[in-house]
Amino acid sequence: MERPLGVGPFSGVGRGRIEMTRDRQKLIALAIAALMVSALGALAQARTKISINDGWSFYPGDLANAATASVGAEWQPISVPHTWNAEDVLDDTPGYRRGVGWYRRELLLLESQRGKRIYLYFEGVGQAAEVFVNGRSVGKHIGGYTAFAFDVTETIRFGAPNSIAVKADNTRILDNPPIDGDFNMYGGIYRDVWVIATDEVHVSFGDSAAPGVVVTTPQVSATSGTARATASVINKGTTEKTVTIKTAIFDPEGKQVSEDSKSLRASVGRETHISHDYRLPSPKLWSPDSPSLYRVVTKIFDGDKVIDEVSQSLGFRWFSFDAAKGFFLNGKSLKLRGTNRHQDHAGLGNALPDSYHVRDLEIIKENGFNFLRLAHYPQDPAVLEAADRLGLLIWEEIPIVNQIHVSKGFNDDAKSMLREMIRQHRNHPSIILWGYMNEVYLPVPKTEEHIRATVDLAKELEAICKAEDPTRSTAIAFDWGAREKYHTSGLGSVTDVVGWNLYHGWYYETFDDFGKFMDDQHRRYPKRPMIVSEFGANADRRVHSDAPRRFDSSIEWQQMYHESFLKQIEARPYIAGSNIWNQFDFASEFRGETIPHINQKGMYTFDRQSKDVSFLYRASYSTKPVLHIATRDRMKRSGSRQQPIKVYTNLAEVELFHNGRSLGKRTGNERVKAWEADLVAGRNAFRASGDGVTDIAEVTYADPTKTDLIAINVGSNTEVVDSGGVLWQADVPVEGASWRLIEGTSKPEETLRNVLGTLDDALFQRVLEGNFGYNFSVPDGEYEIDLRFVERNHTAPSQRVFKIVINGSDPFGPIDLFTEAGLLRQVSRKVRVTAVDGRGIEVQLEAVKDVATLSGVSVKRVF
């Protein structure tokens, strides 16, 4: 069953589908191309960069001669960003399509552009690409998360349409990282595509699609700063040419503060590096609180004529890690308070327009974070630009996740990805850490050869980081399961910083064991800087519990988890920083749980709705007043009448009102303030006030003593709001409730797997099995009984057979769930029943073979 999810505040943007006729599409594509040509002609004296995101056709599969064959009706008109996996990662069919997809469009340039160098620049194609121009291959690229560019000057035609074809391939190949991971490896042209036109003498892309100008700050202090801009200039013409390279620096207000120029004899076919050094008194320092950005503009002059121009950001800052005291920026201690981000979004997969990327980082900044780990791969250029502008410190890494493949091909691809990431992004002042491995002993390698190969590769990657960019620190993220193997293998000594992905109280142990583990690591390795690179717990906004526990995906357990971890992290100065797992829920095909195919540990949902726990961090990290009644995730609730009401706040004093009556004031610096409220049936209005700030919220309480609708989430400690808005109560005794369990021989069971044919997996994943029943103390009248089942483990007919007896009668006969629906597919039964003589309704399950099973039961009064 497809699982529809919204696409957030930018609904309709970037869907990658355009409904139009083939002829109309072609006309629009040519019109766009003509406009592009006009722009290129108008700016022919300098570099131009024009997007070609529209007017593409997509073929969902491999096709012989696809680069030259005619584009027929089987090709789909689309625009990029685009992925072919946006929907199939969320349906009930196991897996998602991994293989080949083809893209085609026409591109028109004018004769007046002859003599320019023409490049096709792709920001990202998942996971590998080959590009064809007019039927001829112009290059291949391995790696779905870094950009690549091909010089197509010798292949492209002027004055006539050109055929551009791209073969994208997200097939799992052991030599191409990532080969595994708790995220989806989407296929398609999922980032922007550009046509770049330059003079024959221009700033070079090199072989890594890099900006061509490297900007560094060899010396920075509060009183002075030195900047160096090194341009790579290439002459792709046929004659030598003497040019002038001028580089200017502009301050954050746009004022030019420095300039230098040098003459260069550009030899044919040769790439030359030329540097300019500048010293600025009292530079404005870049930091999360004041992200002051300078701009470095490099121009190439042929006489008085500008023939090429590129612009790069520049930030003056310095930083260091201390194993005992944490992180320092610009000479001051700064706790790295961070989160992780995957790049996909409900309804779009990973094919996000730039506006979505930027909004994600704005949300992260608004939540008070100063640090972001880009998990587990380089992300869109718009992400790094936003981080520079907003003031978010960045850990960026290549996608070596869970394991390596021992081969030369894997090593070569990993090295290439690392060089591309560093060369493309090293000018961003936001980046402080290069990462290149995540949980690579998950599972622990079975052979010492594999372990040695992993360490050897790490050492090679570390050397590349230091050779390419000695100004940044390096990191690897370790997992708890292989904690000792990281040390004994030597991997823990390779990088500057060690990251720990820790889930105490979720996958293992208890909340408090987290702090004990970190203290032990610090004691054993006192000279090793450490970051908690991941920590988190599932949370489904529909699932709640007054007695939460591990793996129940309740909002309440997630809140308890983060409230504990946050205190423990803040109390330990040697922990340089931390990154929540994750800022946003993200797609992960293999996962079951209450929202199948989604890793639901986010502070926000997949479509960017905030969970209440996000305000814990806002209250802890933001300098702005925060006052949030943490009930938005549980606006419908049942259970005991007396329930805690939490407020996340950074205010020193808060008063809470319930239906106009004060519940008292809470004072102090605690970010979590709580009250007990006696809920009334129906509407409960809450108002919190403090320091001139007010928040209001409303809760609807379903009194369990009422009888018009009784719905029980059988065998579960959680209450669930289903897709129709019905609240299913937790199967927990409540004083005065209108129902009770008839014990018999019942045993709760669970399966955290995708239940087919429903959006309400949480209602089916926990069950009671055995001989048991329920008694409903309802008045005389007509009622509809709704029973919910799932076969969770039997794989053949007649292995489980049982019957349902309601008020002494058997309305359904023998029930064999597998015969009826198969494994892990929801089944429902409804029947009308009349309650008479004050006896209420009794539902009894009786086994015929094996044991009876029940997931949910509801009793609704009809009249």
N, C-alpha and C positions, 0 to 999 in steps of 0.2 A: 504494500500500500504506500502510495506516495505521501510524503509528509510535508504539507504546504507550510512554508514559513515566509513571513514578510521580509521586505528588504529595507526596512528602516526609513529614516527621514528623507532619503533621496529616491523614493520609490519610482521605478520606471527608468532610472538612469543606468546605462551600461549593461542592459540585459543581453546585448549581443545578437538581437533578432530584429529584423526590419521586414515588415510585411509590404511587399511591392512586387510588381511583375519583373521578369528578367530584363525586358527592354528598358523599363523605367530605371531599374538599378544601374544598367550600363550607362544610360544618359546622365544620371546623377554622378556616377563615378567619373565620367569624362568631364563633367562640368566642374567637379571638385578639382580634378587634375588641371583643368584650364586655369582655375583661380590660383592654384599653387604655382603654375608656370608664370602667371602674371606677377605674383609676389617675388618669385625668383628673379624675373627679369628686372623688376624695379630695384632690387637690392643686389644686382649682379656684381658690385664691386667689393662685397664682403661675404663672409660665410652666411648661409641661410639654412634654417632648420624648420622644416614644415612637416606636420604630422600627416600620415596617410592611414588614419584609423577607419575611415568609412569606405564603403563600396567594395567590400570583400565578399567572396563566395566561399562556402565551406562544404567539403565532402566528408561525411563521417565514416571514414575507413580508408584502406589502402586502395589504390587504383592504378592499373598499368597506364603508363604514359600520362599521368595526371598533370604533369608540368606543361604538356603540349595539347592534350585532348580538349575538345570543345567543352565549354561549361554549359551543361544541360540542366533539365528540370530537377535532376536528383541533387544538384548542388543547392545549398541553402544560402540565401542572402543574409549576411551578418555584418556587424561592425565589430572592431576590436576596441577594448579588451574582450576576449572570448575564450571560454573553455567548453569542451564537450561534456564535462563531468558535473556541471552545476546542479543537475537534477538527479542523476543516477547514483550519486553518493548518499542520497537520502531515501531511496525507495526500499521496498522490501526484498528486492532481488539481491542475493549475496554478491559482494564485490562491486566494482565499477569498471567501466571500459578502460582498458589500458592497451594501447596500440597506436596506430597511425591515423592521422587526420590531415587532410590537404586544404590549403587556402590558396585562393587565386584573386587577383585584381589586375586592372589595367592602369598604367601610369603613363602620362603624356608630358614630355618635355619639349621645349622649343629649340629651333636651330640656334637661336641666340645664346643658348646655354652650352653650345659646343665649346670645348676648351676648358670647361670646368671639370673638376673631379666630382663625381657623383657617388655618394655612399648610401647604402641602405642600413639603417641603424635600428636594431631590435632591442628593447629594454628587457625582454624576457619571453622565452618560448619553452613550454614544458613538454618533455624534459630534455629533448634533443631536437635539432633542427637541421634541415638542408634547404638552401635557398636557390631558386632557379630564376634566371632572367632570360626571357625569350627562348625558353627551353634548355638553356645551358646552366649547369650547376656552377654557382659562383662561390660556394663555401658551405662548410658544415660547422656545427657548434654543439658541444656536449655540455650539459648543465642547464637546469631550468631556472636558475635564480640570478644569473649575471647577464649583463648586456653583451652584445656582439655586433660588429659592423663589417660590412663587405664593400670593397671598392668595386663598383659595377660599371665604371666608366667605359671599359673596353667592350662591354657586352650590350650596353643600353643603346637604343636608337633615339635620334633627335628628329622631331617633326612628324612622328608617327607613334601610335600607342605601343607600349611595351607590356608584355605579359610578365607579371611577378607571381611566382608560385612558391609556396612554403610547405615543406613536408615536416609536420610536427609529430613527435613520437614520445609517448610516455610509457612505453614498454619497460617492465622491470628487467634491468640488465645488471648483473652482479658487478661489472666493472665501473658502473656509473652511480656514484652516490646521489641520493640516498637509496639504499637497498631495503631499508626497513624504517619504520617509525610510526608513532601514534598520531599520524596526520595523513592526509591524502596527497598523492603525487598527481596533481591535475595535469591534463593535457591541453595544449592549445596555445595560440598567440594571446597571452593573457595580460600583456602590458603594451604600452604605446609603441608604434612604429613610426619612424621618421625617414624623410629624405633629406640628406645634408649635402649641400653644394659648396665647394671651396675652390679657391685658386689652386693652380698647380703647386705653388709654394704655400704651405699651410701648416698649422699646428697639427701634429700627427696623432692619430688614434692609437698608433702602435699595433701590437697584436693582441691587445686586451680591451679594446674599445674604451680606453682611458681618456680623460679630458685632455691630455697632452701637456698640461701645465701642472707641475707638482709644487704645492705651496706648503712651506714649513716655517716654524718659528724657532730657530736655533737657540734663542735666548729670550726669556720673558721674565719680567718682574713687575712689581707695582709701579716702578718709576721709569722703565724703558722696555722696549720690545724690538727684537730683530726679526724681520721677515725675509724669506728667500723664495723667489719664484723661478722655477726652472722649466723652461719651455722646450719641448721637443719639436723641431722644425724639419720638415721633409720637403724635398723638391721632386715632384713626380712629373716634371716637364722634361723637355729634351735639351735644354741649354742651361748652363750655370747662370745664376742670377745673384746680384748683390742686393740684399734687403736690409731694412732696419727693424729691429725688434724693440718695441717700446712697451714697458709695463708700468702701469700706474696703480696706486692704492687709494681707495676712497674710504673715508671713515663712515660710521653708522648713519650719519646724517647726509651722506652723499657728497661730502666735500673732498676734493682731491688733496691728499696730504703728502704724496711722494710720487716721483716719477724717475725712471731711468731708461736709457736707450743704448743699444749696441748694434754695430754693423755686423752683418753675417754674409759670408760668401757661401751660398747654398749650392752645393754640388748635386749633380743629377743622381737621383736614386739614393741619396744618402740622408740619413736622419742625424741631425746635429742637436746637441743639448746646449742651451745657453741660459745662464743664470743672472738674476738681478738681486742684489741685496739692499735692504732698507733698514734704517734705524729710526724708530718712532719714540719720542719722549712721552712718558705717561700714557700708554695706550689704554683704551677702555677695555677692561678685561671681560672675557666671555664667561658666564656662569649661569646656572639654572635661574637664579634670581634676576640676573641682568645679562641676557644673551646678546651681547654687543657684537654685531657682525660687520666686519670690513669687507670690501670687495676688491679683488685683484683683476684688473683688465689688461690683457696682453693683446697687442696689435702688431701685425706685420705690415710694413710699409714698403711699397715699390715706388721710390721717389716720394711724392706727396700723396700717393694713392694708398688707401687702406685696402689690402687684399685679403686679410683674414683677421678675425677677432674672436677671442674667447674670454669668458668671465668666470671667476671662481670665488667661493666664499673664503673668508679668513677670520679666524678667531684667535685672540691672544689669551692663552690660559696655560697653566702647567698643573700637573697632578702627580700624586704618588700614592702607593699602598704601603701601609705599615702593619706588620703581622700582629702587633699588640694594640695599636690605636686606631686601625681602620684606614679610611680613605681621606686624602687631603686634596683640596682643589684651591689653587692660587694661594697656597700656604696656610689654608684654614681647614680645620676638621669638618668633614661633611659626610653624614651617614647617607649611603646610597639606598634610597627608598624607592624600590622599583617593582616592575611587573614584567610579564612576558606577553608577546603578541604573535599570533599567527595571522596570516594575511587574507583569510577567506571570510565570507559574509553570507548570511542566509539569502538564498535566491540567486546568488551570483557566483558561487564557488570562489575561486581566487581571482576572477576577472573583474577587478575593482577599478573604477575610474579614480583619478587622482583625488577627487573631492572626498571619497570614502577614506582613503589612506590618511588624508590630512585631518578629517574629522575624528578618526580613531586617536590620533596623537593629541588632538585638542582635548578629547575626553580624558585621556591619561593625565595630561597636564592639569586639567580642572580638578582631578581627583587628588592633586597634591603630590604626585610622584615626580621625582627628579631623575629617574634612571629607568631604562628600558632595554630588555634583552630581546633581540630580534630572533625569535625561535622559528625554525632551526636552520635558517638560510638567509642569504642577503635579500633584502626587500626592495621595494620600488624606490627609484630616485626621489619621488615625492616624499617618502617617509624620512629620508635623511635630510632633505631640505627643510621639512617641517620641524625635525628635531633641532637643527641648527637655530631655526628662527624662534622656536618656543622655549628652548633651554632644557632639553632632555639629554642626559648623558646616555651613551649607547654602547652596548655589547653586541657586536655583530659576528656571526659565525657561518661557516660553511656546513653543508648538510651531511656530515658523517655522523650518523645516528644509530645507536644500538649495537652496531657491529661493523667491522670492516670485512672486505673480501680480500683474501691474501692473493694478490696478483699484481704484476707490473702495471697492467691496465688500470686497476683501481687506484694505485698510488699515483700514476701519471695524471689521471683525471682529478684526483683530490688536490694535487699540487697546482694544476691549472686553475681550478676553481678558487683556490686561496689567492693566487697571484691576481686573478681577475678582480676578486672582491676588494683586495687592498688597493690595487691600482685605480679602480673606478671610484672608490669612496674615501681615499685617505685624506682628501682635502677638507673633509667635514670636521669641524672642531668638536662636534658632539661626540664623536667616537673616541672611546678610551680603551676599549678591549677588543682584540681580535680573538675569536674562538674557532676551534677546528675539530672538536670531538664532543659528543654528548652520549653518556651512558654506554660507552663502547664495549663494556663487559656485560651487557644485558642481551642475551644470557651470557654467563661466564663462559669464555671459550674452552672447548674440551681439550685442546692441545697446547703444550708449551710453545710450539711453533707459532700458533696463532697469536698467543700473548706477546711473544718476542716481535712478531711482525707488526703488531699494533704499536708497541713502544718505539720500534725503529721508525715507523711512519710518523709518529708524533714528533720525534726528534727532527726528522727532515722538515716537517711542517713548521716547527718552531724556528728552525734556521731560516726558512723562507720569510717568516714574519719579521725576524730581526734584520734580514737583509733588505727587505722591501720597505719596512717602516720601523726603524728602531725607536721611534718616539712613543709608540703605544705599548701597553702591557698585553699579555696573552693569558688565555684561560681555557680550561677544559672543565666540563660539568660531569661529576661522578654520581653514581647511584648508590643507595644504601646496601642493596643486596650483595654487591661485589666490593664492599668497602675495604676489606683487607687486601684483596687482589690488586687494587689500584696502588697500594703502598708497596707490597712485596714485589710487584712487577717493575717498579721504578717509574710508573706513569705519573705518580703524584709529585715527582721532582722535576718534571719537564717544563711546566709553564710558570709564569710569574705568579699567577693567582689560581687557586683551586675553587671550583664551584661545587656545591653539594645540592643534589636534588633529593629532598627529604620529605617523607610523607608519614611521619609518626602520628598515630591516631587515625590514619586512613587505611593504608595498606598493611601496616604493622604497628605493634607496640602502642604506646599511649602518647598523649600530647606532651606530657612532661619529659618523656624520654628524648625528645628533640634537643632540649637544652643540655641534658646530660651527655648526649652524643657529641654535640659541638664542644662542650667543655673538655671532653676526653680527647678530641682531635687537637684542640688548641694546646693541651698539656703535652701531648705526644709530639706535636710538630709546631713548636712555638715560633719558628721563623717563617711560617707559611701563611701568607695572607689568604683569607677565606671569604667567600660570598655564598649565601644560601640562594642558589640559582633557580630553585623551584621549591614550592610548597603549596599544597592546596587540597581541597576536598570537593566532591560532587555536590551540586545543589540544583534542584529542579523547582522552579517557582510554584508548581502545582502540588508539591509534596511537602507535608509538614508533620511534625510529631511533638507531643509533650514529653515523650521519652525517647529522644533520638539516639541512634547508634550508628556505628560504622557501616558504610555501604548502603544506608537507606536512602541516600540522595536527598535527605530533607534539608530544607533551608536552615533549620535550627542546628543541625550538626555542623554545617559549614560555618555558621556564625560562631559556635563554640570553638571550633578549630582555629579560626583566624584570630579570635580574641586571645586565645592562649599563645599562639605563635608570635603574634605582634609584640606582646609583653616580653616574651623570652628573647626575641631578637633585639629589641630596643635596650634591654638590660645588659647586653654584652658588647662592650666597645670594640672588642677584637673582631667582631663580625663586621666586615667593611660595608656590606650591603646585603640586600635581599631582593628577590624577584618573585612575586606571586605567580603561581600557575593557576589560572591564566587571566589576563584582563578580560577576554571575551571567550565565550564558548566557541568551539570550532569543530569542523567536521572531521570524523575519524571513522572510516567505514566499518572496521572490525568490531567496534564497541556495541554492546547491548545496553544494559542499564535502563533507567526510566525514560531516557530520550535516546533511542537507538541511533547509532552512527554519529553521535555527538559527544565530544569530551566536554562535560558540563561543569567543569571546575571554575568557570569564569566568574568575574565580578559582574559581568553583563551577559545577557543571553546572546545567542547567535545573531539575532537581529537588533542587538545593541539596546535592549531594555535593561536598565540598571537593577541589580539585586540589592536588597537592603544592606548587605554586608559591605558593599562598595562605600557606603557612607561611614563605616568604621575607619577606613583608611583616609577618607576625605577629612573626617574629624581629627584624625591623628596627625596628618601631614599638611593640611592646608592652613594658610595663615589667615584666611577669611573666616568669618563666623559660620559655624556649621551647626544646624539643629535639625535632626531628622528622626521622626517617630518611625521605628523600624517595623511597620506592620503592612507595608505596601505589597509584600510578597504573600501575605496571608490575610487578605481582606475578607475571605470567607473562612469560618472556622467552627469547629464543634469541640467535643471533649468536655473537660471540667469547666464549671462556670468561672472559677477563679483562675486567672491566667496572668503570666508576667507580660508587661509591656515595656519594651526596651526603647531607649532613645540614644542615638549616636550623636555626640556633640563635643565641641571644644569649649563650650561655655562653662564658667565656674559654678553657676547656679541655674537650675532649671525647675520650673513648676509644671506639673502635668494635671490636666483637667479631663474628667470623664463625664460626658453628658452634662457639662457645666459645673460639676462638683470637683473641687481640688482634691487630688490624691497626695498632696504634699510637695515639698521641695527636696531636691537632691543637690548637694554641694560637693565641691572638690574637683580635682584635675582628672578624674577617671573619664575616659572617653565613652564608657558604657554606663549609663544610668538606668535603673530599672525600678518599676513599681508593680504591685499586685493590683489587678482590677477585677471586680465582680461583674462579669458581663451579663447583659440582659438579652433576652431573646430579640432578634432583629437588629436594629441599628444601634451602634455604639460609636459616639463621636468623641475623638480625643483632640486635645489642643495642648501643645507644649509652648512655654514662653520663657524667655531669659534674655537679659541684656538688650531689650528692644527687638528681639528676633522671635518670630512665631512660626510654628508649623502645625498643620491640622491633618488629621487622617481619620478614616472611618473603617470600622470592622462590622461585618454582619455575622452574628452568632446564631448558629443552628442549634437550638436547645435539644439535647438528646432525649429529653422526656416527652417531646412532641411526637405526633404519630402520623401526620399527613404524608410525610416522606421519610423513610428510614433507609439509608444506604450504608452498607458495611463493607469495608475493604478487608475481606476475610483473611485471617492469618497474619495481618500486618500491623506493625506499630505506628504506621503512618496514615494520615488522612490525605485524600487525593481529590483534587478538583478535575473532573474529566473534561473532555473536549466539548461536551454539551453544557458545561457549567454546573453539573451536579456535584455536590460535596459528598464523598464517600468517607464515613467516619472510620477512624482507627479501630481495629478489633481489640479494644481495651475496655474493661469494665468501668462504667461511670455510675456513680451513685444516682439512683432514681431514673436511670435510662429505661426506655420503653422496650428494650430487647435484652436478651441474655443468651450466652452460648450454652447449649446442652452438651456437656463435656464428652461423654462417651469415651472413645479412644481416638483423640485427635493429636496431630503433630504438625507444627508449622514447617513449611518447606519454601525454598525460593530458587529462582533461576534468573540470573542477571543477563538475559539474552533477549534478542529482538523477538517480540510476539507479533506474528503476522496478522494482517487484516484489521489493525486497530491503531489509533493514535494514543491510546491510553495504556501503554505498556505497564505503567506503575500499578495498575489495577489488577494485572494478571501475573506479575512476577513473584508475588508472595501468595501462598495458598495454605489451606488446611487440608490434611489428608487423614483418612481413617473413617470411623463410624461416629458421626456427631450430628448436631443440628442446632437450630436457633429457634427461640420462642419470642414472638412479638406480641406484646401486650397492647393490642389495638382495639378500639371500640368496634362494635358490630357494624358491618358495612361491606361494600364491594372494594376489593383491592387487586392491584396488578403486581404479581411477583416477577422480578427480573433476576435470573440466575446467570452468573458468568463463570466460564470454565476455560482451561487450557490444558492440553496434554503436554506435559513438560519433559517427559523422559521415555515413554514407551514408543517404539518404532514399528509396531506391527499391530494388526487388528486383534481384538479379543484378549489383549494382555491386561487391560483395565476395563472392567464393566461394573457399573453401579446404577442405583436407582434413587430417585427423589420421591419421598413420601411427604405430602402436604396435607395436614389435617386428616391423616389416615388414608388418603387416596394416592395412587400412583399415576399422575397425569401424563408422563412421558414414556413409560416403559424403560427397558434397559438402555443405558447410555454408554456408548463406546466412542470416546472422543477422537481416537486416532482414525477409526473407520469413517467418522463423519467429516473430520477436518484435517487430519494429519498432525504432525508434530509442530508444536509451538504456534498454533493458529487459534485465535480466539473463537469461542463458541458461546452463544447466548440462548437462553430459553425463557420464554414469557408465558404466563398463565394467569387467568383471572380466578380469584378465590373469594368466597363469601365468609366473613367472620360472623358467627352467630352465638347467641347464648353467653356472651361475655367470655368465651374461651380463647379469643385472639387467633393467632395463626402460628402453627408449628411446622417448621421445615426440617425434615430429617433425611440425612444421607445414609444409605445402606449399601455396603459393598456386595457385589455378586462375585467378582474375581479381582484379586489384589485389593486395593483400597479405593474408597471414594475420594474425590477431590473437588474443591470449590474455591474460586477466586473472589467472588463478590456476590452479594445478595441485596436486593432492594425491595422494599414494600411500599407501594404508593397508593394512597386512597383515591379511588375513582369517584365514588359517591356514597 
